[in-house]
Amino acid sequence: MLRPYHLPINFPRTMLTKIAVVGAGNVGATTAQRLAEKELARTIVLVDVIEGVPQGKGLDQWESAPIEGFDTHVIGANDYGPAAGSELVVVTAGIARKPGMSRDDLVRTNADIVKQVSQQIKQHCPKASSWSSRIRSTSCAGSRSRSPDSRASA
């Protein structure tokens, strides 16, 4: 039985021009790699606030292309400029719960991160669809950070 996210091999797909993945941690980097391997876009932009991390991971992934057999260009950036015009934005940014941190503190911190990311998506990728891996804990905060006409969701 096929699950909704499994498509038949012969299913026609349209390749997107650009997909942005916000957050270059383990989830974000793996997401970018899988999107590139599936050739769902011509370019994958990995965005993170930590200097050098998205650039290094993007370069590593792009250099794996000849071995893995894909030609999607993977790049990394510390700002949203290279992600401008993305048709899809996947948000994995946020922090993990630290020892001694309450769940409320974690939700507040990640809500602030998602709010900032949502504002950047609205500014640089206003026509993009977006998806967040942190939607359950931050959906209320993210929805407050955008205007009713914005298509970006937290």
WOCORMO-V825645 format. One record per residue. N is the residue number from 1. RES is the residue in one letter. SS is DSSP state (2 for helix, 1 for strand, 0 for the rest). BURIAL is # if it has 24 or more other ideal C-beta (glycine too) atoms within 12 Angstrom, else .. D_CENTER is the distance of its C-alpha to the mean C-alpha in whole Angstrom. Layout:
N & RES & SS & BURIAL & D_CENTER
N & RES & SS & BURIAL & D_CENTER
This chain:
1 & M & 0 & . & 29
2 & L & 0 & . & 25
3 & R & 0 & . & 22
4 & P & 0 & . & 20
5 & Y & 0 & . & 17
6 & H & 0 & . & 20
7 & L & 0 & . & 21
8 & P & 0 & . & 25
9 & I & 0 & . & 25
10 & N & 0 & . & 26
11 & F & 0 & . & 24
12 & P & 0 & . & 24
13 & R & 0 & . & 20
14 & T & 0 & . & 19
15 & M & 0 & . & 17
16 & L & 1 & # & 14
17 & T & 1 & . & 15
18 & K & 1 & # & 11
19 & I & 1 & # & 8
20 & A & 1 & # & 5
21 & V & 1 & # & 2
22 & V & 1 & # & 4
23 & G & 0 & # & 6
24 & A & 0 & # & 8
25 & G & 0 & # & 11
26 & N & 2 & . & 12
27 & V & 2 & # & 9
28 & G & 2 & # & 6
29 & A & 2 & # & 9
30 & T & 2 & . & 10
31 & T & 2 & # & 8
32 & A & 2 & # & 8
33 & Q & 2 & # & 11
34 & R & 2 & # & 12
35 & L & 2 & # & 10
36 & A & 2 & # & 13
37 & E & 2 & . & 15
38 & K & 0 & # & 15
39 & E & 0 & . & 15
40 & L & 0 & # & 13
41 & A & 1 & # & 13
42 & R & 1 & . & 15
43 & T & 1 & # & 13
44 & I & 1 & # & 9
45 & V & 1 & # & 8
46 & L & 1 & # & 7
47 & V & 1 & # & 8
48 & D & 0 & # & 10
49 & V & 0 & # & 13
50 & I & 0 & . & 15
51 & E & 0 & . & 17
52 & G & 0 & . & 17
53 & V & 2 & # & 15
54 & P & 2 & # & 12
55 & Q & 2 & # & 15
56 & G & 2 & . & 16
57 & K & 2 & # & 14
58 & G & 2 & # & 13
59 & L & 2 & . & 17
60 & D & 2 & . & 17
61 & Q & 2 & # & 15
62 & W & 2 & # & 17
63 & E & 2 & . & 20
64 & S & 0 & . & 20
65 & A & 2 & . & 20
66 & P & 2 & . & 23
67 & I & 2 & . & 24
68 & E & 2 & . & 21
69 & G & 0 & . & 22
70 & F & 0 & # & 19
71 & D & 0 & . & 19
72 & T & 0 & # & 16
73 & H & 1 & # & 15
74 & V & 1 & # & 13
75 & I & 1 & # & 13
76 & G & 1 & # & 12
77 & A & 1 & # & 12
78 & N & 0 & # & 13
79 & D & 0 & . & 13
80 & Y & 0 & # & 11
81 & G & 2 & . & 14
82 & P & 2 & # & 13
83 & A & 2 & # & 10
84 & A & 0 & # & 13
85 & G & 0 & # & 14
86 & S & 0 & # & 10
87 & E & 0 & # & 11
88 & L & 1 & # & 8
89 & V & 1 & # & 5
90 & V & 1 & # & 3
91 & V & 1 & # & 4
92 & T & 0 & # & 6
93 & A & 0 & # & 8
94 & G & 0 & # & 11
95 & I & 0 & # & 15
96 & A & 0 & . & 17
97 & R & 0 & . & 20
98 & K & 0 & . & 23
99 & P & 0 & . & 26
100 & G & 0 & . & 28
101 & M & 0 & . & 25
102 & S & 0 & . & 26
103 & R & 2 & . & 23
104 & D & 2 & . & 24
105 & D & 2 & . & 23
106 & L & 2 & . & 20
107 & V & 2 & # & 19
108 & R & 2 & . & 20
109 & T & 2 & # & 18
110 & N & 2 & # & 15
111 & A & 2 & # & 16
112 & D & 2 & # & 17
113 & I & 2 & # & 13
114 & V & 2 & # & 11
115 & K & 2 & # & 14
116 & Q & 2 & # & 14
117 & V & 2 & # & 10
118 & S & 2 & # & 11
119 & Q & 2 & # & 14
120 & Q & 2 & # & 12
121 & I & 2 & # & 10
122 & K & 2 & # & 14
123 & Q & 2 & . & 16
124 & H & 2 & # & 14
125 & C & 0 & # & 12
126 & P & 0 & # & 15
127 & K & 0 & . & 15
128 & A & 0 & # & 11
129 & S & 1 & . & 11
130 & S & 1 & # & 8
131 & W & 1 & # & 7
132 & S & 1 & # & 7
133 & S & 0 & # & 9
134 & R & 0 & # & 11
135 & I & 2 & . & 13
136 & R & 2 & . & 16
137 & S & 2 & # & 17
138 & T & 2 & # & 16
139 & S & 2 & # & 16
140 & C & 2 & . & 19
141 & A & 2 & # & 18
142 & G & 2 & # & 15
143 & S & 2 & . & 17
144 & R & 2 & . & 20
145 & S & 0 & # & 18
146 & R & 0 & # & 18
147 & S & 0 & . & 20
148 & P & 0 & . & 22
149 & D & 0 & . & 21
150 & S & 0 & # & 17
151 & R & 0 & . & 15
152 & A & 0 & # & 12
153 & S & 0 & # & 12
154 & A & 0 & # & 11
